[in-house]
Amino acid sequence: MRIGELAAATGVPVETLRFYEQEQLLTPPRRSRANYRLYGEEHLEQVRFIRRCRSLDIGIDEIRRLLSLRSDPGQSCLAVNELLDEKLLQVDQRLRELQALQLDLQRLRSRCNIPATAADCGILKGLGELAQPLL
């Protein structure tokens, strides 16, 4: 299949597929006599794997590591576990930051329960004050 067909089959834009190739996440495709890239089932599966990783917020460098580990099925999966453990720690941190943001927004919103003029708006006044440090 050609790149447009691969894009349609995976739901990944052509530009993204070219980026994946440039980043060497995809096995280099064969070329036709007319120099078109020719993709096979291997590429389809690789793109699906990459797309699933991206949906889990796994970065390009991390995907590269996972693909490398995946290409050598005999090695230990300890590195995969460690990578996922790191990702889980990052998610925990982001959750704490989002909870602090939510609390800050709720506090700010509580400063203006009755519509008033902009000059008397507690939210606008609160936005002008120093921000509370995030947890």
C-alpha positions in Angstrom: 0.0 0.0 0.0 1.1 3.6 -0.6 1.4 6.2 2.2 -2.2 7.6 1.6 -3.6 4.1 2.0 -1.6 3.6 5.2 -2.9 6.9 6.5 -6.5 5.9 5.7 -6.0 2.5 7.3 -4.6 3.9 10.5 -6.3 7.3 10.8 -2.8 8.9 11.0 -2.2 11.9 8.7 0.4 11.4 5.9 2.6 14.2 7.5 2.7 12.3 10.8 3.7 9.1 9.0 6.5 10.9 7.3 7.5 12.3 10.7 7.5 8.7 12.1 9.8 7.6 9.2 12.1 10.6 9.8 12.3 9.7 13.5 13.1 6.1 12.5 10.1 4.7 14.3 8.9 2.9 11.2 10.9 0.3 9.3 12.0 2.0 6.0 9.5 1.0 3.4 10.3 -0.6 0.0 10.2 1.7 -3.0 8.4 1.1 -6.2 10.0 1.6 -9.6 8.4 5.1 -9.6 10.0 5.7 -6.2 6.8 5.5 -4.2 7.0 4.2 -0.7 5.3 0.8 -0.4 4.1 -0.2 3.0 3.0 -3.6 4.2 1.3 -5.2 7.2 4.4 -4.7 9.3 4.0 -1.0 8.9 0.3 -1.0 9.6 1.0 -2.8 12.9 3.9 -0.5 13.7 1.7 2.6 13.2 -1.0 1.1 15.4 1.5 0.4 18.1 2.9 4.0 17.9 -0.6 5.4 17.9 -1.6 3.5 21.0 1.5 4.6 22.7 0.8 8.3 21.8 -2.8 7.9 23.1 -1.1 7.0 26.5 1.0 10.1 26.2 4.2 8.1 25.7 6.8 10.3 24.0 8.7 9.7 20.8 12.0 8.8 22.7 10.0 6.4 24.9 8.3 4.8 21.9 11.7 4.4 20.3 12.9 2.5 23.4 9.7 0.3 23.4 10.1 -0.5 19.7 13.7 -1.4 20.4 12.7 -3.7 23.2 9.9 -5.2 21.2 12.3 -6.0 18.3 14.3 -8.3 20.6 11.6 -10.6 22.2 14.1 -12.6 24.1 15.2 -9.8 26.5 13.7 -9.0 29.9 10.6 -6.8 30.0 12.0 -5.1 33.1 12.9 -2.0 31.1 9.3 -1.8 29.8 8.0 -2.0 33.4 10.4 0.8 34.5 9.2 3.0 31.6 5.6 2.5 32.5 6.4 3.1 36.2 8.0 6.4 35.2 4.9 7.3 33.2 2.7 6.5 36.1 4.7 8.8 38.4 4.4 11.6 35.8 0.6 11.1 35.7 0.4 11.2 39.5 2.3 14.5 39.4 0.0 16.0 36.8 -3.0 14.9 38.7 -1.8 16.7 41.8 -1.1 19.8 39.7 -4.6 19.6 38.1 -6.2 19.2 41.5 -4.4 22.3 42.8 -5.5 24.2 39.7 -9.1 23.1 40.2 -9.0 24.3 43.8 -7.4 27.6 42.8 -10.1 28.1 40.2 -12.9 27.2 42.6 -11.5 29.7 45.2 -11.4 32.4 42.5 -14.9 31.6 41.3 -16.2 31.9 44.8 -15.1 35.5 44.9 -17.9 36.6 42.6 -21.2 34.9 43.3 -23.4 37.8 42.4 -23.1 39.5 39.0 -21.7 43.0 39.5 -19.8 45.5 37.5 -16.3 44.7 36.2 -14.9 47.3 38.7 -16.4 45.3 41.6 -15.7 41.8 40.2 -14.0 39.7 42.8 -12.6 37.3 40.1 -10.9 40.2 38.3 -9.5 41.5 41.5 -8.3 38.0 42.5 -6.6 37.6 39.2 -4.6 40.7 39.9 -3.3 39.4 43.2 -0.3 37.2 43.6 -1.0 33.5 42.8 -1.1 30.9 45.4 1.8 28.4 45.0 0.9 25.1 43.5 1.2 22.1 45.7 
